[in-house]
Amino acid sequence: MAQPRPAVHRTILVVDVEGFGNHRRTNPHRVAVRDGMYLALRQAFDGAGIPWAGCDQGDGGDGVLVLVPPEVPKGLFVDSLPDELARALRAHNGAHDAEEQIRLRMALHAGEINYDDHGMTGAAINLAFRLLDARPLKTALAASAGVLALIASSWFYDEVVRHAAAGVSASYRRVRVVVKEGSAVGWISLPDHPHLTGEILRSARNGAHPGAEDAWPVRILDAGGTPHGAGVLIGGGRYVLTTARAVARSLGLPVDAPSPAGQVLFDLPVRKEIHVQRAEVVCWRPGQPGGGVAGLSVAGPAIQGIPEPPLWRDGGVALAVGPYGAEETAWMVPIGQIAGEWPLVGAVVAAQEAASRRGTGRNPAGRPPAAVPRLHGLGGARLSGLSRPELMRLVESCLRVPELADAQSRHTIVSELPLAVALTAPRSSAGRADLAALLWSCAQVPEALEKLRTILLGKARDGSCLRELTADLESFQAGPLP
């Protein structure tokens, strides 16, 4: 029996494509995905100063094993490679349809490797693959708006990551993963949004993405309860971002239909105790690649306790493209483009970017009013200058303006108001109560009533009703509106 060759030390990198075997991908799609994966890896290695040609590669169909010679500094795999790879993947996704887009999981380890006539083997390789397949890494990527989630072994973290620049090492979060041989410690980072790694992992642990069958917080349903696509909650549980394709199919309409009337049904697999909800379409962009985009406004109180994805101008939110399924193709909804077309998303993105610069990294949900208005409890008290009779008089004036009387139009208008109103105004499925809460909330925010008037001037078809409402608003303010 021939003696095995001496073991040699190698840096180990393994990547795997999320949803590679999804039934929406045809074989030509998978070929395009593999080509894109290899091209992105080569570009990233070149950008990081790691010689791709000097490494050994093992093809895995939906992934790649890369063994890197020991003379290559391991710090490059922490300081440079993740950002370079994320950049290359975003460039690929920007030029391809949903079925050919790529999101990767990546594992980093190092150890002794044995080469033989058939390839390579070693316990270190086995551990790298175990980490790559770890559930915390999969849920982190599923909950992320980015294109890459990486996990480093405990050894790699202690010997390499911990000694990197503070901003790099601080983005890693410790997790315990279950492997075939027992359990192991890994360190996860999300290179697209490193300062949000901890928040996203907490969301995953709290049940936002408990498993493949419940991978999406929101499911878009038809009247019979059949799901047609996925969505995510944004704006403090008041809005849903989903695909136009899912909404159109749920309503029995063609995908390229104009903005549909009628309420859209949805449920929340992660909160099974919450019954089917209803929403109004307030943003409709069916012509975009993939599944198009639809924005929905929840027709009722905000839904609390559901983690929300971060919205970044140069990123996206992964959504299933219908028909809905556990292994559905994910399409990255381009947030930068939507932010320019849906004022609410643009405002949320700007607020999150400001929070990021301050180092808080929190999703801004606005500051809620000190109390929720209850019409039966107002009595003779005045709220921001409005007594109960005065408030109801304004409500009746609003109901004479068609754009405020119609629920879908009213939801669209609210989504265009300042964030302090759009994300905090108590909502109701009853028209009068909804308008009362809207007016009360606008009265708490400087210039919100004037913003409401400006929006109506651009939308209202009945000028006489609008003039009556404007006169009523002026009578309850210190001075006339400009």
N, C-alpha and C positions, 0 to 999 in steps of 0.2 A: 504494500500500500504506500503510495507516494506521500511524502510529508507535505502538509499544507504550507503555503507561502507565509512568510512572517507577516504579522498584522502591521498595519501602518495607520498613522493618525490622520484623520480628515475632518474638516468642517462639513457638517451635513445640513443640507437644505432640501426640504420637500414641499411641493405645492400641489394643490388639488383644486379643480374647478367646481364651484358651487352649482348644483343642478345640472351637471353635464348630461346625465341620462334622461332628463326631462322629455316627456313624450312629444312636446311641441318642437323639439329640435329634430330635424331630419339629419341624415348622414352628411349631406353637404354642409349643414349648419355646424355639425361637430368638427368637420374638417377645418372650417373657417375658425372655429374656437381654438382648435389645437394650433393652427398656424399663428393665430393672434397671441396665444399663450407663449409659444416659443419666441416669437418676435419680441414681445414685451420683456421676457426674461433676458434675452440677449441685449436689448437696449438698456435695461436696468443694470446689468453687469458691466457693460461698457461705461455707463454714466457713473457708476460707483468705483470704477478703476479695478474691477475684478476680471481677470482674463477668462472669458467663457471657453475659449478653445483649450485652455489648460486644465479644464475640469472634466470629470467623468460624469456622464448623464445616463440615467436609466429611465426609459419611457414607461409610463404607467397608463397610457390611454387617456385618462382624464387628469393626469398630473405628471410630474417629473421629479425624479430624485437626482440631486446634484451633489457630487462629492468634490470638495475643494482642497487643493494641496495645502499642507501646513504652513508653507512660506507666505501665503496670502493672509494679511492681517485680519483677524476676526472682527475687529472694530468696524470694518467697512460694512459688515452685515447688519450693524445696528445704526451707525451714523449716517449712512448714505443709501444703501440698497433699498430699504422699505419705501422711502420717498420716491426714489427713481422708479421703482416698480409700480407704485400707485399712479404716478404720472403717466407712465406708458399704458397702463390699463385704461385710464380715463380717456386717453387719446384714441385708443382702439374702440371703446364703447361709443365715443362721440361720432364715429364714422360707420357704425354698424347697427342694424335693427336688433330688436329685443332678443331674438333667438340666437344671435351671434355675439351677444355681449358677455363679458367675463367678470366674475368676482372670484377672488382666490383666497383660500386658506394657506398659510405658510407656517412651517415648523422649522426651528433652528436648534441644532444640537452639535456635538462634536464627540469623537471617540475613536476607538480602534476598529479598523475595518480589515476584513480578509477578502482578498481577490482570489477567484478560482477561474477555471476554464469557462464557466457559465455566467460570470458576472461578479457580484460582490455580496457580502453578507456580514453580519455582526450584530451583537446585541444593541449597539448604539443606533443602528439603522432601525431596528425593531421599535425602539423607544420613540424615535422621531416619527414613525408612522402612527404609533399609538397616540402621540400628542396631536398629530394632524387630524385624527379622527375623534378627538375629545369633544364631548357634547358642549362644554363651556365655550370652546372656540367656535363651534357651529352656531350656537345661539348668539354669540357676540357679533358674528358677521350678519346673521339674520336681522338683528336689532339695529345694525349700523346702516347709515346712509352711504358708507364708503364702498370701496372696491377691494379692500385688502384687510384681513385680520391675521395677525401672526402670534405664534406662541413660542416662547423660548423655554428650553429645559431648565431645570434648577441649576445644573452645572453651568450652562451657557449664561444664565443670568448672573450667577455669582462671579464668574470669571471674566465676563465681557460686559454685559449690560450695566451692571452696577457701577462700573468704572467709566462709563460714557458720560457725556455732558449731562448736567443736572436736568435740563429740559427733556432729554431723551429718556433717561432712566426713570424719571418720575411718571412717565406715561404708561409704565407697565404695572399690571395688577396681578397679585398672586392668586392662583386658583388651584384647587385639588381636583385631579382628574382620575377617573376609574379606568384602568387598563386591564388587559387579560390576566396579567401577572399580579394584579393587586391594585395599588393606587400610586400616583406620582404627583409631584408638584410641578406646575407650569406657570409661566408669566406671560400674560396676554397684553398686547398693545394693538391699537387701531391707528395706523399711520395717517389716515386721512384726517382724523380728528383726535389726536392723541390726548388732549386735555379732557375729553369726554369718555375715555375708556372706562373709568370707574363708574360713572353714571350709567352707562349702557350695560355694564355687567350687573349692576344692582337691579336694573330694570329686568334683565333676563332672569336673575334669581327670583325676582318677585312675581314672575309668572307672565311677563309680557310675551314671551316666546317659549312656552313650555315644551313644545315638541313639534314634529313635522305636521301632524294633523291640525294643530292650532297655531300655525306659524305666523298668522297675520292677525292683528288686533281687531280688524273690521272685515266682515264679509258682506258683500252687496247681494241682496236677495231679490227674487221675483215674488209675485203675490202668492205663489205656492210654496215658498220657503226654499227654493233651489238656489244655491249660491252661484254667482256668475263672475266673481272677481274679488279682489282684496282691496283693502284701504288702510289708512292709518289716521288716527286722530291727531289734530293739531290745534293750536290756539286754546289751550286749557280745556280740551274736551268739547269744544263748541263747533268745530268744523272737521270735515272728513276730506282727505285727499285720496282720490282713487283714479281709476282709468275711465275715460269716456266709453270705452268698449264695454266695460262691465255694467255701467249704468244703462247704456242703450239696450243691451241684451236683457237686462232685468226688466225693462219696460216694454220689451218686444218691438224695439225700434231698430232701424238700420244704424250701423256704426257711425255713418257720416250725417246723421240726422241733425237738424238745428237744435238749439238748446231746448230740452224737453220740458213740458209742463207736467205737473203732477209730482207727488212725493215719492222719494226713493226709500226703499226699505233696507235696513241693515241690522246685523246682530254682532255680538262681541263674544267670540269663542272663549276668550280668556276670562270672561265674566258671565258665566252661564246663568247666573241668577237674574241678570238684566234681560228683560224681554225684548222683542223686536222693536227697533227704533225707526223713526221717520226723519227724513231730511229733505231740504229744498236745494235744487241745483242753483248755485250762485256763480260758478265759473265753468265754462264749457269750451274746451279746446280739442275737438275730435281729430283735427287734421295732423297732429304731431305723430312722429314715428311710434312704433310699438302699439300701445293701446290708447293713445291720446290721453288727455287729462280732464278730470272733472273735479270741481270743488263743491262740497255740500255743506249746508248749514243745518245743524241739528235742530229739529222742530220741537223744542222743549228745553228743559234744563240741561246745563252742561253735564257731561259724563265724567265723573271724577274717578281717580285711581287707576287710569290707564296710562302707562309710560308713553311718551311721545318721542319721535325721532328728532334729532337736531336738524335744522334747516340751514344749509350753508350755500352761498351763492354759487360756488364752483363745484358743488356736489349734487347729489340726487337722493331720492328715496326709492328703494326697491319695492315694487308692487307686483303681485301675481297678475299675469295676463290671462283672462278667462279662456275656457271654462275653468272655474276654481278647482284646485286640487292640491294635495299635500306636497307634490313634487313639481308644482307649476313653475313655468319660466318666470324669472324676475326681470322686469324692465325698470331701468333707472329713470324715474321721472326727473327731468332736468330742472332743478330748483331755480337756477339763475334765470331761465327763460320764463318760468311761471311767475317769479317775483316781479318781472316787468309787466305782466299782464293781469295779475290779480293783486290789487293793492294790499289786501290783508297779508298775503304771503310776503310781499316786499317789505312791509312794516315789521313783520316777525323776524325776517332775515336780518334787517338792519339792527333791530333790538338785540338779537343774539350775537351779532358781530360786535356790537358795543359792549355787551356783557363779557364776551371773550377777551376783549382788550383790557377790561377791568380785572380779568382773571377769575370771574365768578363762574362762567361756563353754564349758567342756569338758563332754562327756557323762560323767557319773560311771558307771564300770563296776565300782565297788567296788575294793577292794585284793585282788589275787589271793593265795592262800596261798603261802607261801614255797616249797612243793614240792607236787607232785601225789602223793597216796598211791598206792603200788603194792603190792598185797596180797602179791605174791610176794617183795617186797623189804623188808618190815617186819622180818622176823626176830624177834629178841627185844626190839627197841627199843620204847620207849613214845612215843606221840605224844599230847601233851596228856593224859597219864595213862592212855592206852589202849595195851595191848600188842596184838600181832596176834591172839592167841587171844581176848583180851577183846573186841576189835573184832568178830571173827567171831561171838562169842556174841551181841553186840548185834544184828548183822545177822540172825541166825536168829530172835531175838525179834521184830525188825521184820517179818520175813516172815510171822509168825503173826498180825500185825495186818492185816486185809484192805485197809485204806486205804493201807498202805505197800507191800503186796505187789502191788497193782494199779498198773500203770505210769501210767495216766492220772490216777488219784487221787494218786499220789505226785508227779507233775509239778505238779498243782494245789497240793499242800501246799508244795512247794519255792518256788513263785511267791509264796507268802504269808509266807515267812520274811524276816528282815532282808536288806536289799540285799547286805550283805557276804557272805551265803550264797547268796541267790538269783542273784546275778550272778557268783559266782566258784566255786561248788562244781563240781568236775569231774564231768561227767555221762557215763553209759554206757548203752547200750541193754540191757546185761545187768543183771538185777535185783539180784543180790548185789553186784556191783561198784558199781552206782549207789548202793545204800544205804550201802556202806562209805565211799564218797567223801562222801556227804551227812553221815553221822555224824562223820567226820573233820573236815569243814569246820565243822559246828556246834560242835565242840569248840574251834575256834580263835576263836570269836566269843562274847563275854560274853552270857549269857542266851539264846543261840540254842537250846540244848537245851530250856530251859524254854519258849521260844516254840513249839518243835516239840510239846512235850507239851500245851501249851494248845490248839493247833490240833487235835490229835488228840482231845482231850476233847470238842471241839465236833463232831467228825465220826465218831468210832469207834462202831461198832455192837456190837462184842464187848468188853465191859468187862473180862472176865477176861484176855484177851490184852493189853489195854492196861495192866492192873495189873502183869502180868509184865514188860512192857517198862519201865514206870516203876521197878519195883524194880531191874531191871538197871542202868538209868541212874543211880539213886541210889547203887548200890554202887561206881560208878566216879567219883563226885564227892566233894569234900571233905565235904559234908554232904548231908542229904536235900533233895530238891526241896520247895519250899513247897507 
